[in-house]
Amino acid sequence: MKNMNPASDDAQNFVRRLQDYITQNLYTCTNKILRGLGKMYSGGGDFTTNIDAYGGEGTAIFVADAIEIYCDNACLLYTSPSP
C-alpha cells in the first residue's frame, strides 16, 4: 500500500477504517487526534521505526500523508458553503 498515492480511495478507506478501529476499541478518535497521530507516526523515533519495521521503510510517512489528506478533506466537507 505504501507505494500507492496517499490520496487514493484505498488509502483513504484505510485511514477511515483506522479511525473507526481506534474509536471503537480505544478512545474517540476525532480528526484532530487522528492528525496528531499521523504527525507522531512520521516524526521519527519509536513510532516511525516500529511502523516501518512492520510495513517496510516509508510506511510511516505514507500513512501520515494519507491521514493528512483525509483530515484536510474532512475539514473541507465541514467548511464548504451550502449550495
C-alpha positions in Angstrom: 0.0 0.0 0.0 2.8 2.4 0.8 3.6 2.6 -3.0 0.1 3.9 -3.7 -1.0 7.5 -3.9 -1.9 8.5 -0.3 -5.0 10.3 -1.8 -6.2 7.1 -3.5 -9.6 5.6 -2.5 -7.9 2.6 -1.0 -5.5 4.7 1.2 -8.4 7.0 2.3 -10.6 4.0 3.1 -7.7 2.6 5.2 -7.5 5.8 7.2 -11.2 5.8 7.8 -11.0 2.2 9.0 -8.1 3.0 11.2 -10.0 5.9 12.8 -13.1 3.7 13.2 -11.0 1.0 14.9 -9.4 3.4 17.3 -12.8 4.9 18.2 -14.5 1.5 18.7 -11.7 -0.1 20.7 -9.7 2.6 22.4 -11.0 6.2 22.5 -12.9 8.7 20.4 -10.5 9.4 17.6 -11.5 12.8 16.3 -9.9 14.2 13.1 -7.8 16.5 15.3 -6.5 13.5 17.3 -6.0 11.5 14.1 -4.0 14.3 12.5 -1.8 14.3 15.7 -1.3 10.6 15.4 -0.2 11.0 11.8 2.4 13.5 12.9 3.7 11.2 15.6 3.9 8.3 13.1 6.2 10.2 10.8 8.0 12.3 13.4 10.9 9.9 13.8 11.7 7.8 16.9 10.0 4.7 18.0 6.6 5.3 16.2 8.3 5.6 12.9 10.8 2.8 13.5 8.0 0.3 14.6 5.6 1.2 11.8 8.4 0.9 9.2 9.5 -2.4 10.7 6.1 -3.8 10.2 5.2 -2.3 6.8 8.5 -1.6 5.3 10.6 1.6 5.0 8.4 4.6 4.1 5.2 3.2 5.6 5.0 5.7 8.4 5.4 8.6 6.1 2.8 7.2 3.7 0.3 6.7 6.5 0.9 10.2 7.8 0.4 11.7 4.4 -2.8 9.7 3.9 -4.1 10.8 7.3 -3.2 14.5 6.5 -5.2 14.3 3.2 -8.1 12.5 5.0 -8.3 15.2 7.7 -7.9 18.0 5.1 -10.8 16.6 3.1 -13.0 16.2 6.2 -12.3 19.8 7.1 -13.3 20.9 3.6 -16.6 19.0 3.9 -17.5 20.7 7.1 -16.5 24.2 6.0 -17.8 24.2 2.4 -20.7 26.6 1.8 -24.1 25.1 1.2 -25.3 25.1 -2.5 
